[in-house]
Amino acid sequence: MVLLWSFINALWLCVFLIVSVAVYMTVKLKKSDKVTKNYYKEIFSESDGDKAMVELKKAKDKLDLGVITQEEYDKIKLELLKYIK
């Protein structure tokens, strides 16, 4: 009986952790979406293609190092390509 109780508690803990991580990642992605769009609008103008290219290379390096996900990189790339001719 004690073993069953311990198993049930461990199972609930796993479920709680999985749901917590899923909620955290959802909130983080929504915030990063807003931050990315507003951030690059404030920094770059239409003539700042070189700066945008440098930022895109930095983002690619972060992707290669595993600092950001492919989704985050794709969002950054989509925003920066507007400024690169």
C-alpha positions as a Markdown table, in Angstrom:
| # | Residue | x | y | z |
|---|---|---|---|---|
| 1 | Met | 0.0 | 0.0 | 0.0 |
| 2 | Val | 2.8 | 2.4 | 0.9 |
| 3 | Leu | 4.5 | 1.6 | -2.4 |
| 4 | Leu | 1.4 | 2.4 | -4.3 |
| 5 | Trp | 1.0 | 5.7 | -2.5 |
| 6 | Ser | 4.6 | 6.6 | -3.3 |
| 7 | Phe | 4.0 | 5.8 | -6.9 |
| 8 | Ile | 0.9 | 7.9 | -7.1 |
| 9 | Asn | 2.7 | 10.9 | -5.5 |
| 10 | Ala | 5.6 | 10.5 | -7.9 |
| 11 | Leu | 3.2 | 10.4 | -10.8 |
| 12 | Trp | 1.4 | 13.5 | -9.7 |
| 13 | Leu | 4.7 | 15.3 | -9.3 |
| 14 | Cys | 5.7 | 14.4 | -12.9 |
| 15 | Val | 2.4 | 15.6 | -14.2 |
| 16 | Phe | 2.7 | 18.9 | -12.3 |
| 17 | Leu | 6.3 | 19.4 | -13.6 |
| 18 | Ile | 5.3 | 18.7 | -17.2 |
| 19 | Val | 2.3 | 21.1 | -17.1 |
| 20 | Ser | 4.4 | 23.8 | -15.4 |
| 21 | Val | 7.1 | 23.6 | -18.1 |
| 22 | Ala | 4.5 | 23.7 | -20.8 |
| 23 | Val | 2.8 | 26.8 | -19.4 |
| 24 | Tyr | 6.2 | 28.5 | -18.8 |
| 25 | Met | 7.3 | 27.9 | -22.4 |
| 26 | Thr | 3.9 | 29.1 | -23.8 |
| 27 | Val | 4.2 | 32.3 | -21.9 |
| 28 | Lys | 7.9 | 32.7 | -22.8 |
| 29 | Leu | 7.2 | 32.3 | -26.5 |
| 30 | Lys | 4.3 | 34.8 | -26.5 |
| 31 | Lys | 6.5 | 37.4 | -24.7 |
| 32 | Ser | 9.5 | 36.7 | -27.1 |
| 33 | Asp | 7.2 | 37.2 | -30.1 |
| 34 | Lys | 6.2 | 40.7 | -28.9 |
| 35 | Val | 9.7 | 41.6 | -27.8 |
| 36 | Thr | 11.2 | 40.6 | -31.1 |
| 37 | Lys | 8.8 | 42.6 | -33.2 |
| 38 | Asn | 9.1 | 45.8 | -31.2 |
| 39 | Tyr | 12.8 | 45.5 | -30.5 |
| 40 | Tyr | 13.8 | 45.5 | -34.2 |
| 41 | Lys | 11.4 | 48.2 | -35.2 |
| 42 | Glu | 13.0 | 50.5 | -32.6 |
| 43 | Ile | 16.6 | 49.7 | -33.6 |
| 44 | Phe | 16.5 | 49.5 | -37.4 |
| 45 | Ser | 15.4 | 51.8 | -40.1 |
| 46 | Glu | 15.0 | 50.9 | -43.8 |
| 47 | Ser | 18.7 | 51.8 | -44.4 |
| 48 | Asp | 20.1 | 49.6 | -41.7 |
| 49 | Gly | 20.6 | 46.4 | -43.8 |
| 50 | Asp | 24.2 | 45.9 | -42.6 |
| 51 | Lys | 23.2 | 46.1 | -38.9 |
| 52 | Ala | 20.4 | 43.7 | -39.5 |
| 53 | Met | 22.7 | 41.3 | -41.3 |
| 54 | Val | 25.1 | 41.4 | -38.2 |
| 55 | Glu | 22.1 | 40.7 | -35.9 |
| 56 | Leu | 21.0 | 37.8 | -38.1 |
| 57 | Lys | 24.5 | 36.3 | -37.9 |
| 58 | Lys | 24.5 | 36.7 | -34.1 |
| 59 | Ala | 21.1 | 34.9 | -34.0 |
| 60 | Lys | 22.5 | 32.1 | -36.2 |
| 61 | Asp | 25.4 | 31.7 | -33.8 |
| 62 | Lys | 23.1 | 31.5 | -30.9 |
| 63 | Leu | 21.0 | 28.8 | -32.7 |
| 64 | Asp | 24.2 | 26.8 | -33.5 |
| 65 | Leu | 25.2 | 27.0 | -29.8 |
| 66 | Gly | 21.7 | 25.9 | -28.7 |
| 67 | Val | 21.0 | 29.1 | -26.8 |
| 68 | Ile | 17.8 | 29.7 | -28.8 |
| 69 | Thr | 15.4 | 27.3 | -30.6 |
| 70 | Gln | 14.8 | 27.0 | -34.3 |
| 71 | Glu | 11.4 | 28.6 | -33.8 |
| 72 | Glu | 13.0 | 31.6 | -32.1 |
| 73 | Tyr | 15.6 | 31.9 | -34.8 |
| 74 | Asp | 12.9 | 31.7 | -37.5 |
| 75 | Lys | 11.0 | 34.6 | -35.9 |
| 76 | Ile | 14.1 | 36.7 | -35.6 |
| 77 | Lys | 15.1 | 35.9 | -39.2 |
| 78 | Leu | 11.6 | 36.9 | -40.5 |
| 79 | Glu | 11.8 | 40.2 | -38.7 |
| 80 | Leu | 15.4 | 41.0 | -39.8 |
| 81 | Leu | 14.8 | 40.1 | -43.5 |
| 82 | Lys | 12.6 | 43.1 | -43.7 |
| 83 | Tyr | 15.6 | 45.4 | -43.3 |
| 84 | Ile | 18.1 | 43.4 | -45.5 |
| 85 | Lys | 18.0 | 44.3 | -49.2 |
